[in-house]
Amino acid sequence: MKKNVTVSEQTGMVQPSKLQLFSKVPEVTIFFWIIKVLCTTVGETFADFLNFNLGFGLTKTTVIMGVAFLIVLFFQFKASKYVPGIYWVTVVLISVFGTLVTDNLTDGIGVPLELSTAVFSVLLGLTFLFWYLSEKTLSIHSIFTIKREVFYWLTILFTFALGTAVGDLYSEQLGFGYLKTGITVIIIIACIFLAWKVKLDGVLAFWIAYILTRPLGASLGDYLSQSKVNGGLGLGTTITSVIFLVAILAIIVFLAVSKIDRKSKSERTKTNQANGNKQYILTQTILVLCIFLVAGVAGYIWRSQTIASQTNSSQATLSGQLTDFIKIENNLQVNENSHNFTSAKKGADDLEHQWDTSEAKLRKIDDTTWTKIDGTIDIVLSAVRSSNPDASRCKSALNNSLSVLNEANK
């Protein structure tokens, strides 16, 4: 980074021409949001591809993507200006890694999604607070120092982790489904856009939309990749990942050639938003946070009560509730023993669909046991859906899962 950048001690700004030269992030255009959603979708599907299709497992997938992310992040920090290829590859990898962080907490350690949502909300809030106290602005149009870039990428990581936790909480645990969750997110983003057009602070609107694109992208990815039995289009994680990666590459090439995301006409105006009426912006921020908190908690309570009302007193335990899953896994075992991997993979789709559909109800009955069973089913799906299924691995995974299911079903 060159040393001759003139920065105002009072505003933390540089002249617009220098902002163009030294900014490490792109101008926010329609292409920014398109590629952001594409990256988010890839974060969902590519992680599933490595975990299930290639059979790496959650832990190994996380390590691989974490190392890849750190390597690319090193080159992003080393660059002296915004480079489309490096920047967007970093976003793709941080989207995958951020997704995996939450998945590890939920599936690997058994941390409740409610706790993950709360923790990542606090971490994101603290990052914003320290960023603002240090730099007096949260605008992405002022990312021209190492410190600001550190805050920026830490914020991005927490937005992906938080978006994953919130999306999974409502779409899976509370049973809204990815399609309904996606539609709801689109409506909220549209409301934020209209509020920004009226008077909502641009920086505040940007970060809200940035967080919400995570569950939106996940919904899109799952809708495209999930089997038709699961309510998706059945493209699979491989095809979906390839389609979106090609689309991302095409846009990156276009941006590198056209430089349209570096031709800003209003950097000074956008950066100045952070230095406007601070009291007014603070009031807006508190009001928006309260609206999201009240709506989120109310929705959570309403849905939890609805699920609870569907669970009568005779369903105080999982006993007798898991018979259908035991039958599916027994059929899977028969297909695996006869090396009928095509039928086994169809059975895996049915197992996943039935398990996801019943998640909200079964978790309400016994969350601890559900989490334990969910972990064994994930291993079964990974083994059966592997591009080169290993008979012994499939047998071991099914035996373990059936043992847990039978014990809980007594």
Backbone torsions as a table, in degrees:
resi	resn	phi	psi	omega
1	MET	NA	130.0	-177.9
2	LYS	-70.9	152.5	-173.1
3	LYS	-92.3	-11.6	-170.5
4	ASN	-93.9	30.4	176.1
5	VAL	-83.2	124.4	-179.6
6	THR	-85.8	114.1	-178.2
7	VAL	-115.1	130.4	178.3
8	SER	-70.2	129.4	-177.7
9	GLU	-68.8	-24.3	-177.1
10	GLN	-88.8	-34.9	-174.1
11	THR	-111.6	-16.1	-177.7
12	GLY	70.6	25.0	-175.9
13	MET	-108.6	158.8	168.8
14	VAL	-122.3	169.8	179.2
15	GLN	-65.2	150.3	-177.8
16	PRO	-52.3	-41.2	-179.1
17	SER	-62.7	-36.5	178.6
18	LYS	-75.6	-31.2	174.8
19	LEU	-60.7	-41.6	177.9
20	GLN	-61.1	-39.1	-174.5
21	LEU	-74.1	-39.9	-170.2
22	PHE	-106.5	-10.5	-179.0
23	SER	-59.6	137.5	-177.6
24	LYS	-97.9	1.4	-179.4
25	VAL	-128.0	159.4	-176.7
26	PRO	-79.2	162.4	170.9
27	GLU	-67.2	142.1	-179.0
28	VAL	-80.8	101.2	176.8
29	THR	-120.6	-178.0	177.1
30	ILE	-61.0	-31.6	178.7
31	PHE	-67.2	-33.7	177.6
32	PHE	-58.3	-48.2	-176.5
33	TRP	-72.5	-36.5	178.5
34	ILE	-62.4	-49.7	-177.6
35	ILE	-69.6	-29.6	176.8
36	LYS	-63.8	-46.0	178.5
37	VAL	-65.3	-39.3	177.8
38	LEU	-62.2	-43.5	178.8
39	CYS	-62.5	-40.3	-179.6
40	THR	-65.4	-40.8	178.1
41	THR	-63.1	-43.3	178.0
42	VAL	-62.6	-36.9	177.7
43	GLY	-56.7	-35.7	179.3
44	GLU	-78.1	-50.2	-172.9
45	THR	-76.7	-37.7	-177.5
46	PHE	-70.2	-35.7	176.1
47	ALA	-62.9	-42.0	177.6
48	ASP	-66.2	-36.7	179.9
49	PHE	-61.8	-47.3	179.6
50	LEU	-67.9	-40.6	-175.5
51	ASN	-70.3	-50.0	-174.1
52	PHE	-95.7	-56.0	-173.3
53	ASN	-64.9	-43.0	179.4
54	LEU	-90.5	-8.5	174.9
55	GLY	70.5	25.0	-179.9
56	PHE	-69.0	-30.2	-173.9
57	GLY	86.3	159.4	-173.7
58	LEU	-63.7	-44.7	-176.5
59	THR	-66.0	-48.9	-179.0
60	LYS	-64.4	-39.2	178.3
61	THR	-61.1	-42.3	-179.6
62	THR	-64.0	-43.4	180.0
63	VAL	-62.8	-47.1	-178.6
64	ILE	-60.4	-48.8	-177.8
65	MET	-70.7	-31.5	177.4
66	GLY	-65.6	-43.3	178.1
67	VAL	-64.9	-44.9	179.1
68	ALA	-60.7	-41.7	178.9
69	PHE	-62.4	-45.0	-179.3
70	LEU	-64.3	-36.8	179.1
71	ILE	-64.5	-48.3	-179.2
72	VAL	-68.1	-35.9	178.4
73	LEU	-62.8	-35.0	176.9
74	PHE	-59.6	-44.8	179.3
75	PHE	-69.3	-32.3	176.8
76	GLN	-64.4	-43.0	178.0
77	PHE	-69.8	-32.8	-178.0
78	LYS	-71.4	-29.3	179.8
79	ALA	-63.6	144.4	-177.9
80	SER	-90.7	-6.7	178.9
81	LYS	-156.0	178.0	179.7
82	TYR	-68.8	122.3	176.2
83	VAL	-120.8	112.0	-173.3
84	PRO	-49.1	-47.8	-177.3
85	GLY	-60.1	-49.3	-178.5
86	ILE	-66.4	-44.9	-176.7
87	TYR	-61.3	-50.1	-173.6
88	TRP	-75.6	-29.4	172.7
89	VAL	-64.6	-37.8	176.1
90	THR	-61.6	-41.8	179.0
91	VAL	-64.7	-42.5	178.3
92	VAL	-58.7	-47.9	-176.5
93	LEU	-71.0	-34.9	178.7
94	ILE	-71.9	-27.8	176.5
95	SER	-68.4	-41.3	177.6
96	VAL	-66.3	-46.7	-177.1
97	PHE	-66.8	-41.9	179.0
98	GLY	-61.9	-39.2	176.2
99	THR	-62.4	-44.0	-177.4
100	LEU	-68.1	-31.7	177.9
101	VAL	-59.0	-49.2	179.8
102	THR	-66.9	-41.7	179.7
103	ASP	-61.5	-38.0	177.5
104	ASN	-65.6	-42.9	178.8
105	LEU	-62.0	-40.9	-175.8
106	THR	-78.4	-54.1	-173.7
107	ASP	-87.3	-33.9	-176.8
108	GLY	-83.3	-41.3	-175.1
109	ILE	-106.1	-21.0	179.9
110	GLY	85.9	21.8	177.9
111	VAL	-71.2	128.0	179.7
112	PRO	-60.3	144.5	179.9
113	LEU	-62.5	-30.5	177.1
114	GLU	-61.4	-42.2	180.0
115	LEU	-69.2	-42.8	178.1
116	SER	-59.2	-43.4	179.3
117	THR	-60.8	-45.1	-179.1
118	ALA	-65.8	-44.5	-177.8
119	VAL	-64.2	-48.5	-178.7
120	PHE	-68.2	-29.6	175.1
121	SER	-64.4	-44.1	179.0
122	VAL	-66.2	-45.0	179.9
123	LEU	-61.6	-41.1	177.8
124	LEU	-65.7	-42.9	178.7
125	GLY	-62.3	-41.9	178.9
126	LEU	-66.3	-37.3	177.7
127	THR	-62.4	-46.0	176.8
128	PHE	-60.3	-42.5	-178.0
129	LEU	-62.7	-50.6	-179.0
130	PHE	-67.0	-34.8	176.4
131	TRP	-60.8	-48.2	-177.9
132	TYR	-68.1	-42.8	179.9
133	LEU	-61.8	-33.3	-178.8
134	SER	-80.9	-41.3	-170.6
135	GLU	-113.7	-10.0	178.8
136	LYS	65.6	16.7	176.4
137	THR	-161.9	148.5	175.9
138	LEU	-115.6	10.9	-177.6
139	SER	-70.0	135.6	178.3
140	ILE	-76.8	-6.5	178.3
141	HIS	-84.5	8.2	-179.9
142	SER	-123.2	23.3	-177.9
143	ILE	-86.5	82.2	179.6
144	PHE	-133.7	16.1	173.3
145	THR	-131.4	158.0	-179.6
146	ILE	-60.6	-42.1	-178.2
147	LYS	-61.4	-45.1	-179.1
148	ARG	-66.6	-33.9	179.5
149	GLU	-70.5	-34.5	175.7
150	VAL	-62.3	-47.5	177.0
151	PHE	-59.4	-41.4	-176.7
152	TYR	-61.6	-51.1	-176.7
153	TRP	-72.2	-30.3	174.9
154	LEU	-66.1	-39.5	176.6
155	THR	-62.9	-45.1	-179.7
156	ILE	-60.1	-43.3	179.3
157	LEU	-58.9	-46.5	-178.7
158	PHE	-69.5	-30.9	177.2
159	THR	-65.9	-38.7	178.4
160	PHE	-69.1	-43.6	179.8
161	ALA	-64.0	-43.7	179.5
162	LEU	-67.2	-44.6	179.1
163	GLY	-59.5	-37.8	177.2
164	THR	-64.9	-46.0	-178.8
165	ALA	-63.1	-46.6	-179.6
166	VAL	-65.3	-44.8	-179.8
167	GLY	-61.5	-45.3	179.7
168	ASP	-67.1	-36.1	-179.2
169	LEU	-60.7	-48.1	-176.1
170	TYR	-83.6	-39.2	-176.1
171	SER	-76.7	-35.9	-175.4
172	GLU	-103.6	-62.5	-174.0
173	GLN	-63.7	-40.1	-179.4
174	LEU	-92.0	-0.8	170.8
175	GLY	75.1	19.7	178.2
176	PHE	-72.0	-28.6	-176.6
177	GLY	85.0	156.0	-176.1
178	TYR	-70.1	-34.7	-178.5
179	LEU	-65.8	-49.4	179.6
180	LYS	-64.5	-40.0	178.2
181	THR	-62.7	-42.9	179.3
182	GLY	-62.2	-44.5	179.0
183	ILE	-62.9	-41.8	178.5
184	THR	-61.2	-42.9	179.6
185	VAL	-63.7	-41.9	178.2
186	ILE	-59.2	-42.7	179.0
187	ILE	-62.7	-43.1	-179.8
188	ILE	-64.5	-43.9	179.1
189	ILE	-61.8	-39.8	177.8
190	ALA	-62.0	-40.0	178.2
191	CYS	-65.5	-39.9	178.1
192	ILE	-64.1	-40.8	178.5
193	PHE	-61.6	-45.0	179.1
194	LEU	-65.1	-39.2	178.3
195	ALA	-64.0	-38.6	177.2
196	TRP	-64.7	-38.7	178.3
197	LYS	-64.2	-31.4	179.7
198	VAL	-80.3	-64.4	-179.5
199	LYS	-163.1	3.6	-178.4
200	LEU	-67.2	138.4	-179.4
201	ASP	-57.2	134.7	-175.4
202	GLY	-63.0	-40.6	-179.5
203	VAL	-66.5	-42.6	178.5
204	LEU	-62.8	-45.5	179.8
205	ALA	-62.3	-40.6	-179.2
206	PHE	-59.9	-49.2	-174.8
207	TRP	-70.7	-31.8	175.2
208	ILE	-63.8	-47.4	179.7
209	ALA	-63.5	-37.7	-178.8
210	TYR	-62.2	-42.8	178.8
211	ILE	-65.5	-42.2	-174.5
212	LEU	-72.3	-22.0	178.8
213	THR	-68.4	-18.6	177.8
214	ARG	-65.2	-56.7	176.7
215	PRO	-64.8	-27.7	177.0
216	LEU	-65.7	-47.5	179.2
217	GLY	-64.5	-37.9	178.8
218	ALA	-64.8	-40.5	178.4
219	SER	-63.0	-43.0	178.8
220	LEU	-63.9	-44.3	-179.7
221	GLY	-62.4	-44.7	-179.4
222	ASP	-68.4	-37.2	179.8
223	TYR	-63.7	-39.6	-179.5
224	LEU	-76.3	-39.2	-171.7
225	SER	-88.2	-30.4	-176.4
226	GLN	-66.7	151.1	-180.0
227	SER	-65.3	161.9	180.0
228	LYS	-64.7	-28.3	175.9
229	VAL	-62.4	-35.0	180.0
230	ASN	-86.4	5.2	178.4
231	GLY	90.1	9.8	179.3
232	GLY	-101.8	-170.1	179.5
233	LEU	-90.2	-10.8	174.7
234	GLY	76.4	24.5	179.4
235	LEU	-74.8	-24.1	-178.7
236	GLY	84.4	158.2	-177.7
237	THR	-68.4	-31.5	-178.4
238	THR	-66.1	-54.5	-177.9
239	ILE	-64.0	-42.9	-180.0
240	THR	-61.2	-44.4	179.2
241	SER	-62.5	-43.4	-179.7
242	VAL	-63.4	-45.7	-179.6
243	ILE	-57.7	-46.4	-176.1
244	PHE	-75.9	-34.3	176.7
245	LEU	-65.3	-39.1	176.4
246	VAL	-64.6	-42.0	178.7
247	ALA	-63.2	-41.7	178.0
248	ILE	-62.3	-45.1	179.5
249	LEU	-60.7	-42.8	-179.8
250	ALA	-61.8	-42.7	-179.9
251	ILE	-68.7	-39.3	178.2
252	ILE	-60.2	-44.6	178.3
253	VAL	-62.2	-43.6	178.8
254	PHE	-60.4	-44.3	-179.4
255	LEU	-67.2	-38.1	179.3
256	ALA	-64.3	-36.8	-178.4
257	VAL	-80.1	-47.2	-174.9
258	SER	-79.1	-26.2	-176.8
259	LYS	58.1	25.2	-177.5
260	ILE	-66.4	-26.0	179.9
261	ASP	-88.8	10.6	174.8
262	ARG	-123.4	5.9	-178.6
263	LYS	-103.9	69.4	-178.9
264	SER	-84.8	139.2	178.8
265	LYS	-107.3	-3.0	-173.1
266	SER	-144.1	37.9	180.0
267	GLU	-59.1	-41.8	-175.9
268	ARG	-62.8	-43.0	-179.5
269	THR	-62.7	-45.2	-177.1
270	LYS	-69.4	-38.6	178.7
271	THR	-69.1	-33.5	-178.9
272	ASN	-67.9	-17.0	-179.6
273	GLN	-58.7	-34.5	-179.3
274	ALA	-71.6	-14.8	-177.6
275	ASN	-112.8	18.5	179.4
276	GLY	-81.2	-141.8	179.9
277	ASN	-72.9	96.5	-174.1
278	LYS	-62.1	-38.6	-179.3
279	GLN	-65.2	-39.8	-179.9
280	TYR	-65.7	-43.5	179.5
281	ILE	-66.8	-39.6	177.5
282	LEU	-61.7	-42.2	177.9
283	THR	-61.8	-43.7	177.6
284	GLN	-60.1	-45.6	-178.1
285	THR	-61.1	-46.7	179.7
286	ILE	-62.6	-42.6	-179.6
287	LEU	-63.0	-45.7	-179.7
288	VAL	-64.3	-43.2	178.9
289	LEU	-61.5	-40.6	178.9
290	CYS	-64.5	-41.2	178.6
291	ILE	-61.8	-47.1	179.6
292	PHE	-65.4	-39.5	-179.6
293	LEU	-64.5	-47.5	-179.0
294	VAL	-65.1	-46.8	-179.1
295	ALA	-64.5	-42.0	-179.5
296	GLY	-65.5	-46.7	-179.6
297	VAL	-67.1	-41.6	179.5
298	ALA	-62.7	-43.0	178.1
299	GLY	-63.4	-40.0	179.8
300	TYR	-64.8	-46.2	-179.3
301	ILE	-64.3	-45.1	-179.7
302	TRP	-59.7	-47.2	-178.1
303	ARG	-68.5	-38.2	178.9
304	SER	-63.3	-41.3	178.6
305	GLN	-67.1	-36.5	177.6
306	THR	-63.1	-44.0	178.5
307	ILE	-65.1	-41.1	-179.4
308	ALA	-63.0	-38.1	-179.1
309	SER	-68.1	-23.1	178.7
310	GLN	-84.9	-7.9	-179.0
311	THR	-108.2	104.2	-177.0
312	ASN	-80.4	175.1	-174.4
313	SER	-62.8	-25.8	-179.6
314	SER	-74.4	-7.4	-179.6
315	GLN	-108.6	37.3	-178.7
316	ALA	-71.2	-19.8	176.0
317	THR	-129.5	173.1	179.2
318	LEU	-82.9	-1.0	-179.1
319	SER	-56.9	123.6	178.8
320	GLY	83.6	-5.3	-177.1
321	GLN	-93.4	-5.8	-170.9
322	LEU	-113.8	10.1	-176.1
323	THR	-58.3	-42.3	-178.5
324	ASP	-62.8	-37.4	-179.6
325	PHE	-71.1	-34.8	177.0
326	ILE	-64.6	-40.6	178.9
327	LYS	-63.5	-43.8	-179.6
328	ILE	-61.9	-43.9	-178.4
329	GLU	-70.4	-33.0	175.0
330	ASN	-63.5	-40.4	177.1
331	ASN	-66.0	-37.6	176.3
332	LEU	-60.7	-41.5	-178.7
333	GLN	-64.2	-39.4	177.6
334	VAL	-62.7	-45.8	-179.8
335	ASN	-64.3	-39.0	179.3
336	GLU	-67.5	-40.9	-179.7
337	ASN	-64.7	-30.1	178.8
338	SER	-93.8	6.8	179.3
339	HIS	59.3	28.7	175.7
340	ASN	-89.1	74.2	-171.6
341	PHE	-70.2	-26.6	178.2
342	THR	-65.0	-48.3	177.6
343	SER	-65.8	-35.2	179.5
344	ALA	-62.8	-41.3	179.8
345	LYS	-67.2	-35.4	175.6
346	LYS	-66.6	-38.4	176.5
347	GLY	-64.2	-35.4	177.7
348	ALA	-64.7	-39.1	176.3
349	ASP	-61.8	-42.0	179.5
350	ASP	-65.8	-41.5	178.3
351	LEU	-60.6	-46.8	-179.6
352	GLU	-62.9	-43.2	-179.1
353	HIS	-62.1	-49.6	-179.0
354	GLN	-63.7	-39.6	-178.8
355	TRP	-67.7	-44.2	178.9
356	ASP	-65.7	-38.9	179.8
357	THR	-63.5	-35.2	-176.8
358	SER	-91.1	-2.4	-172.8
359	GLU	-55.3	-51.6	-175.0
360	ALA	-57.2	-44.6	-178.3
361	LYS	-69.0	-48.7	-175.8
362	LEU	-67.8	-37.1	178.7
363	ARG	-65.1	-33.5	179.9
364	LYS	-66.6	-32.8	-179.6
365	ILE	-73.2	-49.0	-177.4
366	ASP	-154.7	91.9	-174.9
367	ASP	-65.8	-38.2	-177.8
368	THR	-63.8	-49.5	179.7
369	THR	-66.4	-39.3	178.3
370	TRP	-58.2	-45.2	-179.5
371	THR	-60.9	-40.0	179.3
372	LYS	-64.6	-45.3	179.2
373	ILE	-65.9	-41.1	-179.1
374	ASP	-58.1	-38.8	178.8
375	GLY	-64.2	-40.4	179.5
376	THR	-70.2	-35.5	179.0
377	ILE	-68.2	-37.8	176.5
378	ASP	-59.1	-40.2	179.3
379	ILE	-67.0	-38.6	176.8
380	VAL	-62.1	-47.9	-179.3
381	LEU	-61.5	-40.7	179.4
382	SER	-63.8	-42.2	-178.4
383	ALA	-69.2	-45.2	-175.6
384	VAL	-71.2	-36.4	-175.7
385	ARG	-87.5	0.4	179.2
386	SER	-57.0	144.6	-179.7
387	SER	-61.0	-28.1	175.6
388	ASN	-129.8	80.9	-175.3
389	PRO	-57.4	134.1	177.2
390	ASP	-101.3	119.0	-174.0
391	ALA	-57.9	-43.9	-177.9
392	SER	-67.6	-38.3	178.4
393	ARG	-66.3	-42.4	178.6
394	CYS	-63.1	-43.0	-180.0
395	LYS	-62.2	-44.0	179.9
396	SER	-63.7	-43.4	-179.1
397	ALA	-64.2	-43.8	-179.5
398	LEU	-67.6	-41.3	178.7
399	ASN	-61.3	-42.8	179.6
400	ASN	-65.0	-45.4	-178.5
401	SER	-66.3	-41.8	178.6
402	LEU	-64.0	-36.6	178.4
403	SER	-61.8	-44.6	179.8
404	VAL	-67.8	-42.6	180.0
405	LEU	-63.3	-46.3	-178.9
406	ASN	-63.5	-39.7	178.8
407	GLU	-62.7	-43.4	-178.7
408	ALA	-74.0	-22.7	-176.5
409	ASN	-87.1	-5.4	-178.7
410	LYS	-65.0	NA	NA
